[in-house]
Amino acid sequence: MAPDLAQSRDFLTISLRRPAKDHLIDMLIAKPPITSQPSWYFWSLYLLGWLVFAAAFAGMHIMAGTHSIVSALSFGFLVAVPAGLLGILVIQLTYRLAEAQFRPLGLVFIHTLTMVLYPALWILVMWSTRMMTALAVAGKAAFFMPPAHAVHWHYLAGVLIYLLLVALCHAMMSADARKRTEIEAEVRTTLAKFDPHFLFNTLNAIRHLLRTDTDLAEDAHRQLAILLRETVKADADRSHSLKRELELCRIYLQLQKMRLGNRLTVKEQIDDDTLDCEIPALILQPLIENAIGHGIEPMEAGGTIEIAANRLGMQLEVRLTNEMPPSEQESGHGAASFGLEYVKTRLRQFDPSANWRFEAAEGRYLAVIMLPAWGADD
């Protein structure tokens, strides 16, 4: 058995243990922790920021004439290195607290405590390092008592640095959360275009074919992959020719026939001059899905779906007709379904002049969409 087919079998076996849509959502959206750690790009900028801080600090002392260039640069790094290293701990603490989901009062208490400790530790490490450096250079111990104004300014600077680091962390976490939410919403919206029962039944049919006809199973797997790929790409602004739309509809119908067999019959009456007309991508698939789910499938003998397209002057008319049981005539043939609402929304976005008509009469359901007859390459 081919490796890709074997992998497909494993995927199908796993998929059938849970609803197909849930499995695909889990597959397409990584389940990250509540917060993701900063990237290497962030840490590179973090290092660069402290180098700039050290250079600026040294520059102020050089301009004031209190230190030589070498002494000022040494002092600048002596100030920046402890602050930067302690800052790493602040960043890690902020992310850990977010992951632990503390209550707001607990977060305020912990951050207040660490905000008090951060500048104190910074000053302690900074001046201790300076004394040890003097000991190493001069060979004797030297005790430095920093001036009171220096302690005050360094402490205030430490508080501001702490607040800046915490604010930066929360800004990054908020941006990551928004991005994950947007991705998840996009994937869920995309997968909502498919009936989860269709996905489940198709996967189940392919799984059965893997035991009886691997060539047919591989072909069905390839068709499903094409359909899913096109669905993921079919955003609100995407369009293609009616010819391409019909090709994708035939793939969808072929997959449906795998489980419905002779209960599903399809007839097409497509005028040649309509094939190059532009149409929203996958606009017909929800209509066909609606026709099968509310028309063909509930009937024991099945039924026929008729797809027709013709030009009326400068307008493209696409008609989809199907038989339906009496129960669906009373319930409205899925009139309030997601699929029909999705079609209406896509048509409005595609062109304000687009029109549609969905109606049931005499045991049949008719769906009509009217679009400007543009060429797909216009």
FIPAKE-829384 format. One record per residue (C-alpha): residue number from 1; x, y, z. Coordinates in steps of 0.5 Angstrom, whole numbers, plus 500, padded with zeros to 3 digits. Each point is the difference from the previous one (the first is absolute). Layout:
<nodes>
> NUM, X, Y, Z
...
</nodes>
This chain:
<nodes>
> 1, 500, 500, 500
> 2, 503, 507, 498
> 3, 502, 504, 506
> 4, 496, 506, 499
> 5, 494, 495, 500
> 6, 502, 497, 506
> 7, 500, 506, 504
> 8, 493, 502, 497
> 9, 498, 493, 503
> 10, 503, 502, 507
> 11, 497, 507, 499
> 12, 493, 497, 499
> 13, 500, 495, 506
> 14, 502, 506, 504
> 15, 495, 505, 497
> 16, 494, 495, 501
> 17, 501, 500, 508
> 18, 497, 507, 500
> 19, 496, 504, 496
> 20, 504, 502, 494
> 21, 499, 508, 500
> 22, 503, 499, 507
> 23, 506, 496, 498
> 24, 501, 505, 494
> 25, 500, 506, 505
> 26, 505, 497, 504
> 27, 504, 498, 495
> 28, 500, 507, 496
> 29, 501, 504, 507
> 30, 506, 498, 505
> 31, 497, 500, 507
> 32, 505, 505, 503
> 33, 501, 501, 507
> 34, 496, 507, 502
> 35, 507, 503, 499
> 36, 505, 499, 495
> 37, 507, 502, 503
> 38, 504, 505, 496
> 39, 504, 499, 494
> 40, 507, 500, 498
> 41, 498, 506, 496
> 42, 498, 504, 507
> 43, 506, 498, 504
> 44, 504, 502, 494
> 45, 497, 507, 501
> 46, 500, 500, 507
> 47, 508, 499, 500
> 48, 500, 506, 495
> 49, 496, 504, 505
> 50, 505, 499, 506
> 51, 506, 501, 495
> 52, 497, 507, 498
> 53, 498, 501, 507
> 54, 507, 499, 503
> 55, 503, 504, 494
> 56, 495, 506, 502
> 57, 502, 500, 507
> 58, 507, 500, 498
> 59, 499, 506, 496
> 60, 497, 504, 505
> 61, 506, 499, 505
> 62, 505, 501, 494
> 63, 496, 507, 498
> 64, 500, 502, 507
> 65, 507, 499, 501
> 66, 500, 496, 506
> 67, 503, 493, 497
> 68, 505, 499, 494
> 69, 497, 496, 494
> 70, 503, 493, 503
> 71, 497, 501, 507
> 72, 494, 503, 497
> 73, 499, 494, 496
> 74, 501, 495, 506
> 75, 496, 504, 504
> 76, 494, 499, 495
> 77, 501, 493, 499
> 78, 500, 499, 508
> 79, 493, 504, 500
> 80, 497, 496, 494
> 81, 502, 493, 501
> 82, 497, 499, 507
> 83, 494, 503, 498
> 84, 499, 496, 494
> 85, 501, 494, 503
> 86, 495, 501, 506
> 87, 496, 502, 494
> 88, 500, 493, 497
> 89, 497, 498, 507
> 90, 495, 505, 500
> 91, 498, 498, 493
> 92, 499, 493, 502
> 93, 497, 501, 506
> 94, 494, 504, 496
> 95, 499, 495, 495
> 96, 500, 494, 506
> 97, 495, 505, 503
> 98, 496, 500, 494
> 99, 500, 493, 499
> 100, 498, 498, 507
> 101, 494, 505, 499
> 102, 500, 503, 507
> 103, 494, 505, 502
> 104, 501, 507, 499
> 105, 502, 502, 508
> 106, 505, 494, 500
> 107, 503, 503, 494
> 108, 500, 507, 503
> 109, 503, 497, 506
> 110, 506, 496, 497
> 111, 502, 506, 495
> 112, 500, 505, 505
> 113, 505, 496, 504
> 114, 504, 498, 495
> 115, 500, 507, 497
> 116, 503, 502, 507
> 117, 505, 495, 500
> 118, 502, 501, 493
> 119, 504, 507, 501
> 120, 503, 498, 506
> 121, 503, 494, 498
> 122, 502, 504, 494
> 123, 504, 505, 504
> 124, 503, 494, 505
> 125, 503, 496, 494
> 126, 502, 507, 496
> 127, 504, 502, 506
> 128, 502, 494, 503
> 129, 503, 498, 493
> 130, 504, 507, 500
> 131, 503, 498, 507
> 132, 502, 494, 497
> 133, 503, 503, 494
> 134, 504, 505, 504
> 135, 502, 494, 504
> 136, 503, 496, 494
> 137, 503, 506, 497
> 138, 503, 503, 506
> 139, 502, 494, 504
> 140, 496, 503, 506
> 141, 493, 500, 503
> 142, 496, 507, 499
> 143, 494, 502, 502
> 144, 495, 504, 496
> 145, 494, 504, 503
> 146, 496, 502, 494
> 147, 498, 508, 501
> 148, 493, 500, 503
> 149, 497, 504, 493
> 150, 503, 494, 496
> 151, 497, 495, 504
> 152, 493, 504, 499
> 153, 501, 501, 493
> 154, 502, 492, 499
> 155, 494, 498, 504
> 156, 495, 504, 496
> 157, 503, 498, 493
> 158, 500, 493, 503
> 159, 492, 500, 501
> 160, 499, 504, 493
> 161, 504, 494, 497
> 162, 496, 495, 504
> 163, 494, 503, 497
> 164, 502, 501, 493
> 165, 502, 492, 500
> 166, 493, 498, 503
> 167, 496, 504, 495
> 168, 504, 498, 494
> 169, 499, 492, 502
> 170, 493, 502, 501
> 171, 500, 503, 493
> 172, 503, 494, 497
> 173, 495, 495, 503
> 174, 494, 504, 498
> 175, 503, 501, 493
> 176, 501, 492, 500
> 177, 493, 499, 503
> 178, 497, 504, 494
> 179, 504, 497, 495
> 180, 498, 493, 502
> 181, 492, 502, 501
> 182, 500, 502, 493
> 183, 504, 494, 497
> 184, 495, 496, 504
> 185, 494, 504, 498
> 186, 502, 499, 493
> 187, 501, 493, 500
> 188, 493, 499, 503
> 189, 497, 504, 495
> 190, 503, 496, 494
> 191, 498, 493, 503
> 192, 493, 503, 502
> 193, 499, 500, 492
> 194, 500, 493, 500
> 195, 495, 495, 504
> 196, 504, 496, 505
> 197, 496, 494, 498
> 198, 502, 501, 493
> 199, 507, 500, 502
> 200, 499, 494, 505
> 201, 496, 496, 495
> 202, 505, 501, 495
> 203, 506, 498, 504
> 204, 496, 494, 502
> 205, 499, 498, 493
> 206, 507, 501, 498
> 207, 502, 496, 506
> 208, 496, 494, 498
> 209, 503, 501, 493
> 210, 507, 499, 503
> 211, 498, 493, 501
> 212, 497, 498, 494
> 213, 502, 505, 494
> 214, 507, 504, 502
> 215, 500, 503, 493
> 216, 493, 503, 501
> 217, 501, 502, 507
> 218, 507, 504, 498
> 219, 496, 503, 494
> 220, 494, 502, 505
> 221, 506, 502, 505
> 222, 503, 505, 495
> 223, 493, 503, 498
> 224, 498, 501, 507
> 225, 507, 504, 501
> 226, 499, 504, 494
> 227, 493, 502, 503
> 228, 503, 502, 507
> 229, 506, 504, 497
> 230, 495, 504, 495
> 231, 495, 501, 506
> 232, 506, 503, 505
> 233, 502, 504, 494
> 234, 493, 503, 499
> 235, 500, 506, 504
> 236, 495, 506, 499
> 237, 503, 503, 494
> 238, 502, 494, 496
> 239, 497, 498, 493
> 240, 501, 496, 494
> 241, 497, 498, 494
> 242, 493, 496, 500
> 243, 504, 494, 496
> 244, 504, 500, 506
> 245, 494, 500, 505
> 246, 497, 494, 497
> 247, 506, 496, 500
> 248, 500, 501, 507
> 249, 493, 498, 501
> 250, 501, 494, 496
> 251, 505, 498, 505
> 252, 496, 501, 506
> 253, 494, 496, 496
> 254, 504, 495, 499
> 255, 502, 499, 507
> 256, 493, 500, 502
> 257, 498, 495, 495
> 258, 505, 495, 504
> 259, 495, 500, 505
> 260, 494, 501, 497
> 261, 501, 496, 493
> 262, 494, 500, 495
> 263, 496, 504, 505
> 264, 503, 506, 498
> 265, 500, 502, 492
> 266, 503, 506, 497
> 267, 498, 504, 494
> 268, 503, 506, 497
> 269, 498, 505, 495
> 270, 506, 505, 499
> 271, 500, 505, 494
> 272, 507, 500, 497
> 273, 500, 508, 501
> 274, 499, 500, 507
> 275, 507, 496, 502
> 276, 504, 506, 500
> 277, 496, 504, 504
> 278, 502, 502, 507
> 279, 497, 497, 506
> 280, 502, 500, 508
> 281, 504, 494, 501
> 282, 496, 494, 503
> 283, 494, 504, 500
> 284, 496, 494, 497
> 285, 502, 495, 505
> 286, 496, 502, 506
> 287, 494, 500, 496
> 288, 501, 493, 497
> 289, 502, 498, 507
> 290, 493, 503, 502
> 291, 497, 496, 495
> 292, 502, 493, 502
> 293, 499, 501, 507
> 294, 493, 503, 500
> 295, 498, 497, 493
> 296, 503, 494, 498
> 297, 503, 496, 506
> 298, 493, 500, 504
> 299, 497, 497, 494
> 300, 500, 492, 500
> 301, 501, 500, 492
> 302, 504, 506, 500
> 303, 499, 505, 494
> 304, 503, 504, 495
> 305, 504, 507, 501
> 306, 500, 504, 493
> 307, 505, 506, 499
> 308, 499, 505, 495
> 309, 504, 506, 498
> 310, 498, 505, 494
> 311, 501, 507, 498
> 312, 495, 505, 500
> 313, 502, 506, 497
> 314, 506, 503, 505
> 315, 498, 495, 505
> 316, 502, 493, 502
> 317, 495, 496, 503
> 318, 501, 493, 504
> 319, 494, 496, 502
> 320, 501, 494, 504
> 321, 493, 496, 501
> 322, 499, 494, 504
> 323, 494, 495, 502
> 324, 498, 500, 507
> 325, 496, 496, 505
> 326, 493, 503, 503
> 327, 504, 501, 507
> 328, 505, 505, 497
> 329, 494, 504, 496
> 330, 497, 501, 507
> 331, 507, 502, 504
> 332, 503, 504, 494
> 333, 505, 496, 497
> 334, 505, 503, 505
> 335, 498, 507, 498
> 336, 504, 502, 507
> 337, 506, 496, 499
> 338, 507, 502, 500
> 339, 501, 499, 493
> 340, 495, 504, 497
> 341, 502, 506, 505
> 342, 507, 499, 498
> 343, 498, 500, 492
> 344, 496, 507, 501
> 345, 506, 503, 504
> 346, 505, 498, 495
> 347, 496, 502, 494
> 348, 499, 507, 504
> 349, 508, 501, 500
> 350, 501, 498, 493
> 351, 495, 505, 497
> 352, 495, 504, 503
> 353, 496, 499, 494
> 354, 500, 492, 501
> 355, 493, 497, 501
> 356, 497, 494, 502
> 357, 494, 496, 501
> 358, 498, 494, 504
> 359, 493, 497, 500
> 360, 497, 493, 501
> 361, 494, 498, 495
> 362, 496, 494, 498
> 363, 505, 495, 503
> 364, 506, 503, 497
> 365, 505, 506, 503
> 366, 503, 505, 496
> 367, 506, 504, 501
> 368, 502, 506, 495
> 369, 506, 504, 501
> 370, 501, 506, 495
> 371, 507, 504, 499
> 372, 503, 504, 495
> 373, 502, 496, 494
> 374, 508, 502, 501
> 375, 505, 496, 497
> 376, 505, 497, 505
> 377, 506, 504, 497
> 378, 496, 506, 499
</nodes>
